[in-house]
Amino acid sequence: LRHIRCLHLSDGEPFQLEDRFINLDTVPEAAEAPFETVSPNEWLVQRAPYSFIRTALRAELAHPIDQAHLGLPATDPVFVIERQTRFRDAPLTSVRLSHAASAFQIVTESGDLV
């Protein structure tokens, strides 16, 4: 496995903490990927097709790692997206994306505007 932790910024401020594991048995080229210049998600989308995805959304208290990277007090909640992807029966990646709950929302829309 390759473990990657990335802090994504928005306007110079912490926005998202990405904590990802990549299975090097299924994506061996990820061992040497330059994640300093391209995000792991962007890199994987270009190189590792998937056939199954599982996504969980939830709120929880910030872990100490979230607190340190996102600049949050221990009592603050985070909004978490956890995602696992597979190609057929082989696991590709597992990721936990955390965001300060006060600065994150998901909006869905459906239907016609007319």
Biopython code that builds the backbone (N, CA, C, O; Angstrom):
import numpy as np
from Bio.PDB.StructureBuilder import StructureBuilder

atoms = [
    (1, "LEU", "N", (0.832, -1.193, 0.000)),
    (1, "LEU", "CA", (0.000, 0.000, 0.000)),
    (1, "LEU", "C", (0.867, 1.243, 0.000)),
    (1, "LEU", "O", (1.960, 1.261, 0.566)),
    (2, "ARG", "N", (0.361, 2.277, -0.642)),
    (2, "ARG", "CA", (0.981, 3.602, -0.516)),
    (2, "ARG", "C", (-0.012, 4.487, 0.223)),
    (2, "ARG", "O", (-1.179, 4.591, -0.155)),
    (3, "HIS", "N", (0.472, 5.117, 1.276)),
    (3, "HIS", "CA", (-0.360, 6.011, 2.068)),
    (3, "HIS", "C", (0.015, 7.447, 1.711)),
    (3, "HIS", "O", (1.188, 7.818, 1.727)),
    (4, "ILE", "N", (-0.997, 8.243, 1.391)),
    (4, "ILE", "CA", (-0.789, 9.644, 1.022)),
    (4, "ILE", "C", (-1.732, 10.493, 1.845)),
    (4, "ILE", "O", (-2.920, 10.191, 1.958)),
    (5, "ARG", "N", (-1.203, 11.548, 2.413)),
    (5, "ARG", "CA", (-2.040, 12.522, 3.110)),
    (5, "ARG", "C", (-1.780, 13.869, 2.437)),
    (5, "ARG", "O", (-0.643, 14.340, 2.399)),
    (6, "CYS", "N", (-2.840, 14.489, 1.903)),
    (6, "CYS", "CA", (-2.730, 15.760, 1.179)),
    (6, "CYS", "C", (-3.656, 16.787, 1.810)),
    (6, "CYS", "O", (-4.788, 16.474, 2.177)),
    (7, "LEU", "N", (-3.179, 17.984, 1.930)),
    (7, "LEU", "CA", (-4.016, 19.090, 2.375)),
    (7, "LEU", "C", (-4.335, 19.943, 1.156)),
    (7, "LEU", "O", (-3.432, 20.481, 0.515)),
    (8, "HIS", "N", (-5.616, 20.066, 0.836)),
    (8, "HIS", "CA", (-6.061, 20.878, -0.286)),
    (8, "HIS", "C", (-6.489, 22.235, 0.251)),
    (8, "HIS", "O", (-7.165, 22.327, 1.276)),
    (9, "LEU", "N", (-6.085, 23.292, -0.457)),
    (9, "LEU", "CA", (-6.368, 24.661, -0.043)),
    (9, "LEU", "C", (-7.392, 25.302, -0.969)),
    (9, "LEU", "O", (-7.523, 24.921, -2.132)),
    (10, "SER", "N", (-8.110, 26.273, -0.440)),
    (10, "SER", "CA", (-9.005, 27.123, -1.207)),
    (10, "SER", "C", (-8.722, 28.554, -0.786)),
    (10, "SER", "O", (-8.878, 28.900, 0.385)),
    (11, "ASP", "N", (-8.312, 29.378, -1.719)),
    (11, "ASP", "CA", (-7.913, 30.759, -1.415)),
    (11, "ASP", "C", (-6.840, 30.801, -0.327)),
    (11, "ASP", "O", (-6.841, 31.691, 0.524)),
    (12, "GLY", "N", (-5.930, 29.833, -0.363)),
    (12, "GLY", "CA", (-4.824, 29.795, 0.582)),
    (12, "GLY", "C", (-5.152, 29.241, 1.953)),
    (12, "GLY", "O", (-4.280, 29.178, 2.819)),
    (13, "GLU", "N", (-6.397, 28.837, 2.163)),
    (13, "GLU", "CA", (-6.827, 28.308, 3.461)),
    (13, "GLU", "C", (-7.116, 26.810, 3.356)),
    (13, "GLU", "O", (-7.549, 26.343, 2.303)),
    (14, "PRO", "N", (-6.885, 26.047, 4.432)),
    (14, "PRO", "CA", (-7.196, 24.619, 4.400)),
    (14, "PRO", "C", (-8.671, 24.385, 4.090)),
    (14, "PRO", "O", (-9.554, 24.987, 4.701)),
    (15, "PHE", "N", (-8.917, 23.502, 3.132)),
    (15, "PHE", "CA", (-10.282, 23.182, 2.720)),
    (15, "PHE", "C", (-10.612, 21.704, 2.907)),
    (15, "PHE", "O", (-11.688, 21.354, 3.393)),
    (16, "GLN", "N", (-9.678, 20.845, 2.519)),
    (16, "GLN", "CA", (-9.944, 19.406, 2.549)),
    (16, "GLN", "C", (-8.678, 18.656, 2.916)),
    (16, "GLN", "O", (-7.602, 18.934, 2.386)),
    (17, "LEU", "N", (-8.813, 17.709, 3.823)),
    (17, "LEU", "CA", (-7.719, 16.800, 4.149)),
    (17, "LEU", "C", (-8.028, 15.465, 3.491)),
    (17, "LEU", "O", (-9.040, 14.830, 3.789)),
    (18, "GLU", "N", (-7.148, 15.050, 2.598)),
    (18, "GLU", "CA", (-7.287, 13.780, 1.879)),
    (18, "GLU", "C", (-6.334, 12.777, 2.508)),
    (18, "GLU", "O", (-5.123, 12.997, 2.549)),
    (19, "ASP", "N", (-6.885, 11.683, 2.993)),
    (19, "ASP", "CA", (-6.093, 10.617, 3.609)),
    (19, "ASP", "C", (-6.389, 9.346, 2.816)),
    (19, "ASP", "O", (-7.464, 8.762, 2.954)),
    (20, "ARG", "N", (-5.433, 8.918, 1.982)),
    (20, "ARG", "CA", (-5.698, 7.898, 0.967)),
    (20, "ARG", "C", (-4.704, 6.749, 1.042)),
    (20, "ARG", "O", (-3.520, 6.938, 1.324)),
    (21, "PHE", "N", (-5.221, 5.554, 0.782)),
    (21, "PHE", "CA", (-4.401, 4.364, 0.581)),
    (21, "PHE", "C", (-4.619, 3.882, -0.847)),
    (21, "PHE", "O", (-5.754, 3.790, -1.314)),
    (22, "ILE", "N", (-3.529, 3.579, -1.535)),
    (22, "ILE", "CA", (-3.596, 3.021, -2.891)),
    (22, "ILE", "C", (-2.991, 1.629, -2.853)),
    (22, "ILE", "O", (-1.902, 1.431, -2.314)),
    (23, "ASN", "N", (-3.697, 0.670, -3.423)),
    (23, "ASN", "CA", (-3.234, -0.708, -3.484)),
    (23, "ASN", "C", (-2.203, -0.835, -4.605)),
    (23, "ASN", "O", (-2.556, -0.763, -5.782)),
    (24, "LEU", "N", (-0.948, -1.022, -4.250)),
    (24, "LEU", "CA", (0.119, -1.100, -5.242)),
    (24, "LEU", "C", (0.104, -2.423, -6.008)),
    (24, "LEU", "O", (0.765, -2.541, -7.040)),
    (25, "ASP", "N", (-0.634, -3.412, -5.523)),
    (25, "ASP", "CA", (-0.790, -4.645, -6.294)),
    (25, "ASP", "C", (-1.634, -4.404, -7.542)),
    (25, "ASP", "O", (-1.408, -5.032, -8.577)),
    (26, "THR", "N", (-2.603, -3.499, -7.449)),
    (26, "THR", "CA", (-3.472, -3.221, -8.593)),
    (26, "THR", "C", (-3.055, -1.967, -9.364)),
    (26, "THR", "O", (-3.376, -1.836, -10.545)),
    (27, "VAL", "N", (-2.350, -1.052, -8.715)),
    (27, "VAL", "CA", (-1.876, 0.173, -9.374)),
    (27, "VAL", "C", (-0.390, 0.358, -9.016)),
    (27, "VAL", "O", (-0.048, 1.283, -8.279)),
    (28, "PRO", "N", (0.496, -0.516, -9.531)),
    (28, "PRO", "CA", (1.902, -0.468, -9.116)),
    (28, "PRO", "C", (2.617, 0.828, -9.473)),
    (28, "PRO", "O", (3.544, 1.230, -8.770)),
    (29, "GLU", "N", (2.206, 1.490, -10.552)),
    (29, "GLU", "CA", (2.864, 2.738, -10.952)),
    (29, "GLU", "C", (2.616, 3.873, -9.954)),
    (29, "GLU", "O", (3.293, 4.899, -10.012)),
    (30, "ALA", "N", (1.663, 3.704, -9.049)),
    (30, "ALA", "CA", (1.405, 4.717, -8.021)),
    (30, "ALA", "C", (2.547, 4.812, -7.013)),
    (30, "ALA", "O", (2.651, 5.801, -6.288)),
    (31, "ALA", "N", (3.400, 3.798, -6.960)),
    (31, "ALA", "CA", (4.526, 3.812, -6.023)),
    (31, "ALA", "C", (5.454, 4.989, -6.278)),
    (31, "ALA", "O", (6.039, 5.529, -5.338)),
    (32, "GLU", "N", (5.595, 5.391, -7.524)),
    (32, "GLU", "CA", (6.510, 6.478, -7.893)),
    (32, "GLU", "C", (5.787, 7.712, -8.432)),
    (32, "GLU", "O", (6.430, 8.607, -8.980)),
    (33, "ALA", "N", (4.480, 7.775, -8.287)),
    (33, "ALA", "CA", (3.715, 8.905, -8.830)),
    (33, "ALA", "C", (4.078, 10.200, -8.128)),
    (33, "ALA", "O", (4.282, 10.214, -6.914)),
    (34, "PRO", "N", (4.162, 11.301, -8.890)),
    (34, "PRO", "CA", (4.557, 12.602, -8.332)),
    (34, "PRO", "C", (3.377, 13.370, -7.750)),
    (34, "PRO", "O", (2.909, 14.336, -8.354)),
    (35, "PHE", "N", (2.897, 12.955, -6.594)),
    (35, "PHE", "CA", (1.715, 13.583, -6.030)),
    (35, "PHE", "C", (1.981, 14.986, -5.486)),
    (35, "PHE", "O", (1.064, 15.621, -4.964)),
    (36, "GLU", "N", (3.189, 15.472, -5.594)),
    (36, "GLU", "CA", (3.469, 16.872, -5.238)),
    (36, "GLU", "C", (2.952, 17.813, -6.321)),
    (36, "GLU", "O", (2.709, 18.991, -6.057)),
    (37, "THR", "N", (2.783, 17.296, -7.550)),
    (37, "THR", "CA", (2.384, 18.143, -8.674)),
    (37, "THR", "C", (0.996, 17.831, -9.217)),
    (37, "THR", "O", (0.437, 18.633, -9.966)),
    (38, "VAL", "N", (0.433, 16.694, -8.859)),
    (38, "VAL", "CA", (-0.911, 16.306, -9.298)),
    (38, "VAL", "C", (-1.589, 15.591, -8.127)),
    (38, "VAL", "O", (-0.958, 14.815, -7.410)),
    (39, "SER", "N", (-2.875, 15.864, -7.948)),
    (39, "SER", "CA", (-3.576, 15.238, -6.820)),
    (39, "SER", "C", (-3.718, 13.737, -7.072)),
    (39, "SER", "O", (-3.816, 13.306, -8.221)),
    (40, "PRO", "N", (-3.728, 12.942, -6.002)),
    (40, "PRO", "CA", (-3.912, 11.503, -6.182)),
    (40, "PRO", "C", (-5.199, 11.174, -6.930)),
    (40, "PRO", "O", (-5.204, 10.280, -7.776)),
    (41, "ASN", "N", (-6.283, 11.875, -6.637)),
    (41, "ASN", "CA", (-7.545, 11.602, -7.327)),
    (41, "ASN", "C", (-7.410, 11.839, -8.826)),
    (41, "ASN", "O", (-7.810, 10.993, -9.626)),
    (42, "GLU", "N", (-6.852, 12.978, -9.209)),
    (42, "GLU", "CA", (-6.687, 13.297, -10.628)),
    (42, "GLU", "C", (-5.802, 12.254, -11.306)),
    (42, "GLU", "O", (-6.108, 11.796, -12.407)),
    (43, "TRP", "N", (-4.720, 11.884, -10.655)),
    (43, "TRP", "CA", (-3.793, 10.888, -11.201)),
    (43, "TRP", "C", (-4.509, 9.550, -11.393)),
    (43, "TRP", "O", (-4.373, 8.921, -12.442)),
    (44, "LEU", "N", (-5.270, 9.112, -10.387)),
    (44, "LEU", "CA", (-5.963, 7.828, -10.458)),
    (44, "LEU", "C", (-7.046, 7.821, -11.536)),
    (44, "LEU", "O", (-7.189, 6.832, -12.254)),
    (45, "VAL", "N", (-7.802, 8.897, -11.658)),
    (45, "VAL", "CA", (-8.855, 8.958, -12.670)),
    (45, "VAL", "C", (-8.275, 8.771, -14.070)),
    (45, "VAL", "O", (-8.910, 8.153, -14.924)),
    (46, "GLN", "N", (-7.085, 9.296, -14.309)),
    (46, "GLN", "CA", (-6.442, 9.192, -15.623)),
    (46, "GLN", "C", (-5.857, 7.806, -15.889)),
    (46, "GLN", "O", (-5.672, 7.435, -17.048)),
    (47, "ARG", "N", (-5.559, 7.027, -14.836)),
    (47, "ARG", "CA", (-4.802, 5.793, -15.033)),
    (47, "ARG", "C", (-5.433, 4.515, -14.500)),
    (47, "ARG", "O", (-5.013, 3.428, -14.896)),
    (48, "ALA", "N", (-6.398, 4.598, -13.641)),
    (48, "ALA", "CA", (-6.914, 3.404, -12.972)),
    (48, "ALA", "C", (-8.439, 3.331, -13.086)),
    (48, "ALA", "O", (-9.147, 3.858, -12.228)),
    (49, "PRO", "N", (-8.945, 2.688, -14.128)),
    (49, "PRO", "CA", (-10.400, 2.559, -14.242)),
    (49, "PRO", "C", (-10.960, 1.730, -13.094)),
    (49, "PRO", "O", (-10.285, 0.842, -12.572)),
    (50, "TYR", "N", (-12.181, 2.021, -12.710)),
    (50, "TYR", "CA", (-12.815, 1.262, -11.645)),
    (50, "TYR", "C", (-14.156, 0.725, -12.128)),
    (50, "TYR", "O", (-14.775, 1.289, -13.030)),
    (51, "SER", "N", (-14.592, -0.361, -11.523)),
    (51, "SER", "CA", (-15.870, -0.958, -11.878)),
    (51, "SER", "C", (-16.866, -0.891, -10.717)),
    (51, "SER", "O", (-18.047, -1.190, -10.893)),
    (52, "PHE", "N", (-16.389, -0.500, -9.530)),
    (52, "PHE", "CA", (-17.244, -0.426, -8.344)),
    (52, "PHE", "C", (-16.769, 0.723, -7.477)),
    (52, "PHE", "O", (-15.569, 0.942, -7.309)),
    (53, "ILE", "N", (-17.729, 1.453, -6.929)),
    (53, "ILE", "CA", (-17.401, 2.542, -6.010)),
    (53, "ILE", "C", (-18.416, 2.532, -4.871)),
    (53, "ILE", "O", (-19.614, 2.349, -5.087)),
    (54, "ARG", "N", (-17.917, 2.731, -3.667)),
    (54, "ARG", "CA", (-18.771, 2.858, -2.482)),
    (54, "ARG", "C", (-18.426, 4.176, -1.819)),
    (54, "ARG", "O", (-17.257, 4.459, -1.558)),
    (55, "THR", "N", (-19.451, 4.991, -1.542)),
    (55, "THR", "CA", (-19.243, 6.292, -0.919)),
    (55, "THR", "C", (-20.129, 6.416, 0.310)),
    (55, "THR", "O", (-21.320, 6.107, 0.262)),
    (56, "ALA", "N", (-19.543, 6.869, 1.409)),
    (56, "ALA", "CA", (-20.285, 7.141, 2.641)),
    (56, "ALA", "C", (-20.081, 8.603, 3.012)),
    (56, "ALA", "O", (-18.968, 9.120, 2.921)),
    (57, "LEU", "N", (-21.155, 9.269, 3.431)),
    (57, "LEU", "CA", (-21.120, 10.671, 3.840)),
    (57, "LEU", "C", (-21.570, 10.748, 5.291)),
    (57, "LEU", "O", (-22.562, 10.126, 5.674)),
    (58, "ARG", "N", (-20.833, 11.520, 6.108)),
    (58, "ARG", "CA", (-21.253, 11.646, 7.506)),
    (58, "ARG", "C", (-20.568, 12.848, 8.157)),
    (58, "ARG", "O", (-19.611, 13.413, 7.627)),
    (59, "ALA", "N", (-21.087, 13.211, 9.310)),
    (59, "ALA", "CA", (-20.460, 14.228, 10.155)),
    (59, "ALA", "C", (-19.937, 13.523, 11.402)),
    (59, "ALA", "O", (-20.546, 12.575, 11.898)),
    (60, "GLU", "N", (-18.806, 14.000, 11.896)),
    (60, "GLU", "CA", (-18.220, 13.459, 13.126)),
    (60, "GLU", "C", (-17.337, 14.521, 13.747)),
    (60, "GLU", "O", (-17.008, 15.520, 13.108)),
    (61, "LEU", "N", (-16.952, 14.302, 15.001)),
    (61, "LEU", "CA", (-16.002, 15.218, 15.631)),
    (61, "LEU", "C", (-14.652, 15.089, 14.940)),
    (61, "LEU", "O", (-14.264, 14.002, 14.514)),
    (62, "ALA", "N", (-13.952, 16.189, 14.833)),
    (62, "ALA", "CA", (-12.651, 16.196, 14.173)),
    (62, "ALA", "C", (-11.658, 15.329, 14.941)),
    (62, "ALA", "O", (-11.523, 15.452, 16.159)),
    (63, "HIS", "N", (-10.967, 14.456, 14.221)),
    (63, "HIS", "CA", (-9.870, 13.672, 14.805)),
    (63, "HIS", "C", (-8.691, 14.613, 15.047)),
    (63, "HIS", "O", (-8.657, 15.698, 14.465)),
    (64, "PRO", "N", (-7.738, 14.240, 15.873)),
    (64, "PRO", "CA", (-6.555, 15.083, 16.076)),
    (64, "PRO", "C", (-5.820, 15.423, 14.769)),
    (64, "PRO", "O", (-5.291, 16.527, 14.634)),
    (65, "ILE", "N", (-5.783, 14.502, 13.820)),
    (65, "ILE", "CA", (-5.127, 14.790, 12.532)),
    (65, "ILE", "C", (-5.918, 15.846, 11.769)),
    (65, "ILE", "O", (-5.329, 16.745, 11.168)),
    (66, "ASP", "N", (-7.261, 15.746, 11.785)),
    (66, "ASP", "CA", (-8.102, 16.776, 11.159)),
    (66, "ASP", "C", (-7.848, 18.131, 11.819)),
    (66, "ASP", "O", (-7.681, 19.145, 11.142)),
    (67, "GLN", "N", (-7.823, 18.127, 13.150)),
    (67, "GLN", "CA", (-7.623, 19.368, 13.892)),
    (67, "GLN", "C", (-6.313, 20.039, 13.492)),
    (67, "GLN", "O", (-6.275, 21.244, 13.245)),
    (68, "ALA", "N", (-5.246, 19.258, 13.432)),
    (68, "ALA", "CA", (-3.925, 19.815, 13.123)),
    (68, "ALA", "C", (-3.874, 20.386, 11.713)),
    (68, "ALA", "O", (-3.359, 21.486, 11.513)),
    (69, "HIS", "N", (-4.398, 19.662, 10.737)),
    (69, "HIS", "CA", (-4.266, 20.095, 9.340)),
    (69, "HIS", "C", (-5.306, 21.119, 8.921)),
    (69, "HIS", "O", (-5.014, 22.014, 8.127)),
    (70, "LEU", "N", (-6.513, 20.994, 9.446)),
    (70, "LEU", "CA", (-7.574, 21.925, 9.069)),
    (70, "LEU", "C", (-7.681, 23.109, 10.021)),
    (70, "LEU", "O", (-8.480, 24.016, 9.791)),
    (71, "GLY", "N", (-6.880, 23.111, 11.091)),
    (71, "GLY", "CA", (-6.879, 24.226, 12.039)),
    (71, "GLY", "C", (-8.156, 24.309, 12.848)),
    (71, "GLY", "O", (-8.709, 25.394, 13.028)),
    (72, "LEU", "N", (-8.637, 23.161, 13.343)),
    (72, "LEU", "CA", (-9.909, 23.113, 14.054)),
    (72, "LEU", "C", (-9.714, 22.804, 15.532)),
    (72, "LEU", "O", (-8.803, 22.059, 15.893)),
    (73, "PRO", "N", (-10.566, 23.374, 16.397)),
    (73, "PRO", "CA", (-10.552, 22.961, 17.801)),
    (73, "PRO", "C", (-11.149, 21.560, 17.950)),
    (73, "PRO", "O", (-11.866, 21.086, 17.068)),
    (74, "ALA", "N", (-10.852, 20.912, 19.058)),
    (74, "ALA", "CA", (-11.288, 19.535, 19.304)),
    (74, "ALA", "C", (-12.806, 19.380, 19.297)),
    (74, "ALA", "O", (-13.312, 18.288, 19.037)),
    (75, "THR", "N", (-13.528, 20.442, 19.576)),
    (75, "THR", "CA", (-14.986, 20.346, 19.666)),
    (75, "THR", "C", (-15.690, 20.563, 18.325)),
    (75, "THR", "O", (-16.913, 20.443, 18.247)),
    (76, "ASP", "N", (-14.942, 20.879, 17.277)),
    (76, "ASP", "CA", (-15.564, 21.158, 15.975)),
    (76, "ASP", "C", (-15.867, 19.875, 15.211)),
    (76, "ASP", "O", (-15.104, 18.912, 15.273)),
    (77, "PRO", "N", (-16.987, 19.870, 14.489)),
    (77, "PRO", "CA", (-17.293, 18.723, 13.638)),
    (77, "PRO", "C", (-16.607, 18.857, 12.277)),
    (77, "PRO", "O", (-16.246, 19.953, 11.847)),
    (78, "VAL", "N", (-16.443, 17.731, 11.625)),
    (78, "VAL", "CA", (-15.991, 17.703, 10.241)),
    (78, "VAL", "C", (-17.036, 16.954, 9.426)),
    (78, "VAL", "O", (-17.748, 16.090, 9.939)),
    (79, "PHE", "N", (-17.112, 17.302, 8.154)),
    (79, "PHE", "CA", (-17.921, 16.549, 7.208)),
    (79, "PHE", "C", (-16.965, 15.607, 6.503)),
    (79, "PHE", "O", (-15.943, 16.037, 5.969)),
    (80, "VAL", "N", (-17.296, 14.313, 6.499)),
    (80, "VAL", "CA", (-16.401, 13.294, 5.978)),
    (80, "VAL", "C", (-17.046, 12.580, 4.796)),
    (80, "VAL", "O", (-18.215, 12.197, 4.830)),
    (81, "ILE", "N", (-16.246, 12.417, 3.759)),
    (81, "ILE", "CA", (-16.609, 11.578, 2.622)),
    (81, "ILE", "C", (-15.607, 10.430, 2.606)),
    (81, "ILE", "O", (-14.403, 10.658, 2.490)),
    (82, "GLU", "N", (-16.091, 9.214, 2.719)),
    (82, "GLU", "CA", (-15.227, 8.041, 2.606)),
    (82, "GLU", "C", (-15.612, 7.299, 1.332)),
    (82, "GLU", "O", (-16.789, 7.075, 1.048)),
    (83, "ARG", "N", (-14.571, 6.922, 0.566)),
    (83, "ARG", "CA", (-14.835, 6.271, -0.718)),
    (83, "ARG", "C", (-13.853, 5.121, -0.922)),
    (83, "ARG", "O", (-12.654, 5.254, -0.676)),
    (84, "GLN", "N", (-14.382, 4.006, -1.369)),
    (84, "GLN", "CA", (-13.552, 2.867, -1.763)),
    (84, "GLN", "C", (-13.870, 2.550, -3.217)),
    (84, "GLN", "O", (-15.029, 2.566, -3.631)),
    (85, "THR", "N", (-12.816, 2.260, -3.992)),
    (85, "THR", "CA", (-13.004, 1.869, -5.380)),
    (85, "THR", "C", (-12.325, 0.537, -5.622)),
    (85, "THR", "O", (-11.326, 0.190, -4.992)),
    (86, "ARG", "N", (-12.910, -0.202, -6.568)),
    (86, "ARG", "CA", (-12.395, -1.521, -6.954)),
    (86, "ARG", "C", (-12.448, -1.632, -8.471)),
    (86, "ARG", "O", (-13.246, -0.964, -9.128)),
    (87, "PHE", "N", (-11.603, -2.470, -9.008)),
    (87, "PHE", "CA", (-11.720, -2.881, -10.405)),
    (87, "PHE", "C", (-11.953, -4.379, -10.375)),
    (87, "PHE", "O", (-11.063, -5.158, -10.033)),
    (88, "ARG", "N", (-13.169, -4.768, -10.741)),
    (88, "ARG", "CA", (-13.630, -6.153, -10.606)),
    (88, "ARG", "C", (-13.477, -6.578, -9.153)),
    (88, "ARG", "O", (-14.098, -5.967, -8.283)),
    (89, "ASP", "N", (-12.677, -7.599, -8.852)),
    (89, "ASP", "CA", (-12.573, -8.047, -7.465)),
    (89, "ASP", "C", (-11.344, -7.484, -6.751)),
    (89, "ASP", "O", (-11.056, -7.872, -5.619)),
    (90, "ALA", "N", (-10.622, -6.576, -7.401)),
    (90, "ALA", "CA", (-9.380, -6.051, -6.821)),
    (90, "ALA", "C", (-9.580, -4.646, -6.249)),
    (90, "ALA", "O", (-10.035, -3.754, -6.965)),
    (91, "PRO", "N", (-9.247, -4.434, -4.969)),
    (91, "PRO", "CA", (-9.335, -3.079, -4.407)),
    (91, "PRO", "C", (-8.295, -2.164, -5.043)),
    (91, "PRO", "O", (-7.143, -2.552, -5.238)),
    (92, "LEU", "N", (-8.720, -0.944, -5.363)),
    (92, "LEU", "CA", (-7.817, 0.065, -5.931)),
    (92, "LEU", "C", (-7.366, 1.056, -4.872)),
    (92, "LEU", "O", (-6.175, 1.214, -4.606)),
    (93, "THR", "N", (-8.361, 1.728, -4.267)),
    (93, "THR", "CA", (-8.031, 2.798, -3.338)),
    (93, "THR", "C", (-9.127, 2.966, -2.291)),
    (93, "THR", "O", (-10.287, 2.615, -2.504)),
    (94, "SER", "N", (-8.715, 3.511, -1.162)),
    (94, "SER", "CA", (-9.633, 3.886, -0.095)),
    (94, "SER", "C", (-9.218, 5.276, 0.353)),
    (94, "SER", "O", (-8.038, 5.532, 0.591)),
    (95, "VAL", "N", (-10.194, 6.176, 0.468)),
    (95, "VAL", "CA", (-9.867, 7.550, 0.823)),
    (95, "VAL", "C", (-10.870, 8.086, 1.839)),
    (95, "VAL", "O", (-12.056, 7.757, 1.809)),
    (96, "ARG", "N", (-10.356, 8.921, 2.736)),
    (96, "ARG", "CA", (-11.173, 9.673, 3.691)),
    (96, "ARG", "C", (-10.902, 11.138, 3.425)),
    (96, "ARG", "O", (-9.768, 11.598, 3.559)),
    (97, "LEU", "N", (-11.940, 11.877, 3.049)),
    (97, "LEU", "CA", (-11.844, 13.311, 2.770)),
    (97, "LEU", "C", (-12.576, 14.041, 3.881)),
    (97, "LEU", "O", (-13.782, 13.856, 4.047)),
    (98, "SER", "N", (-11.873, 14.867, 4.643)),
    (98, "SER", "CA", (-12.518, 15.597, 5.736)),
    (98, "SER", "C", (-12.475, 17.093, 5.462)),
    (98, "SER", "O", (-11.521, 17.618, 4.887)),
    (99, "HIS", "N", (-13.534, 17.754, 5.889)),
    (99, "HIS", "CA", (-13.712, 19.195, 5.671)),
    (99, "HIS", "C", (-14.277, 19.807, 6.948)),
    (99, "HIS", "O", (-15.049, 19.159, 7.654)),
    (100, "ALA", "N", (-13.908, 21.029, 7.246)),
    (100, "ALA", "CA", (-14.572, 21.742, 8.348)),
    (100, "ALA", "C", (-16.059, 21.800, 8.023)),
    (100, "ALA", "O", (-16.440, 22.303, 6.966)),
    (101, "ALA", "N", (-16.894, 21.299, 8.906)),
    (101, "ALA", "CA", (-18.327, 21.217, 8.631)),
    (101, "ALA", "C", (-18.945, 22.587, 8.380)),
    (101, "ALA", "O", (-19.901, 22.704, 7.614)),
    (102, "SER", "N", (-18.413, 23.612, 9.013)),
    (102, "SER", "CA", (-18.984, 24.956, 8.856)),
    (102, "SER", "C", (-18.722, 25.549, 7.477)),
    (102, "SER", "O", (-19.354, 26.539, 7.107)),
    (103, "ALA", "N", (-17.802, 24.964, 6.708)),
    (103, "ALA", "CA", (-17.439, 25.529, 5.410)),
    (103, "ALA", "C", (-17.743, 24.577, 4.257)),
    (103, "ALA", "O", (-17.209, 24.754, 3.162)),
    (104, "PHE", "N", (-18.586, 23.578, 4.480)),
    (104, "PHE", "CA", (-18.808, 22.573, 3.444)),
    (104, "PHE", "C", (-20.282, 22.237, 3.361)),
    (104, "PHE", "O", (-20.970, 22.142, 4.377)),
    (105, "GLN", "N", (-20.758, 22.060, 2.140)),
    (105, "GLN", "CA", (-22.121, 21.617, 1.935)),
    (105, "GLN", "C", (-22.194, 20.788, 0.655)),
    (105, "GLN", "O", (-21.358, 20.924, -0.238)),
    (106, "ILE", "N", (-23.193, 19.942, 0.586)),
    (106, "ILE", "CA", (-23.491, 19.203, -0.627)),
    (106, "ILE", "C", (-24.884, 19.626, -1.050)),
    (106, "ILE", "O", (-25.820, 19.608, -0.251)),
    (107, "VAL", "N", (-25.014, 20.006, -2.309)),
    (107, "VAL", "CA", (-26.291, 20.416, -2.862)),
    (107, "VAL", "C", (-26.600, 19.503, -4.038)),
    (107, "VAL", "O", (-25.754, 19.313, -4.912)),
    (108, "THR", "N", (-27.789, 18.943, -4.070)),
    (108, "THR", "CA", (-28.206, 18.153, -5.222)),
    (108, "THR", "C", (-29.451, 18.785, -5.816)),
    (108, "THR", "O", (-30.281, 19.353, -5.105)),
    (109, "GLU", "N", (-29.564, 18.678, -7.115)),
    (109, "GLU", "CA", (-30.733, 19.199, -7.831)),
    (109, "GLU", "C", (-31.133, 18.182, -8.880)),
    (109, "GLU", "O", (-30.288, 17.456, -9.405)),
    (110, "SER", "N", (-32.394, 18.128, -9.180)),
    (110, "SER", "CA", (-32.874, 17.288, -10.286)),
    (110, "SER", "C", (-34.114, 17.915, -10.876)),
    (110, "SER", "O", (-34.787, 18.716, -10.227)),
    (111, "GLY", "N", (-34.410, 17.555, -12.086)),
    (111, "GLY", "CA", (-35.607, 18.080, -12.743)),
    (111, "GLY", "C", (-35.298, 19.194, -13.715)),
    (111, "GLY", "O", (-34.148, 19.607, -13.867)),
    (112, "ASP", "N", (-36.327, 19.672, -14.364)),
    (112, "ASP", "CA", (-36.226, 20.741, -15.353)),
    (112, "ASP", "C", (-36.284, 22.110, -14.681)),
    (112, "ASP", "O", (-36.957, 22.283, -13.665)),
    (113, "LEU", "N", (-35.577, 23.073, -15.251)),
    (113, "LEU", "CA", (-35.610, 24.453, -14.739)),
    (113, "LEU", "C", (-36.748, 25.244, -15.372)),
    (113, "LEU", "O", (-37.077, 26.332, -14.901)),
    (114, "VAL", "N", (-37.343, 24.722, -16.414)),
    (114, "VAL", "CA", (-38.407, 25.443, -17.124)),
    (114, "VAL", "C", (-39.754, 24.958, -16.693)),
    (114, "VAL", "O", (-40.772, 25.448, -17.182)),
]
sb = StructureBuilder()
sb.init_structure("model")
sb.init_model(0)
sb.init_chain("A")
sb.init_seg("    ")
for serial, (resi, resn, name, xyz) in enumerate(atoms, 1):
    if name == "N":
        sb.init_residue(resn, " ", resi, " ")
    sb.init_atom(name, np.array(xyz, "f"), 0.0, 1.0, " ", f" {name:<3s}", serial, name[0])
structure = sb.get_structure()
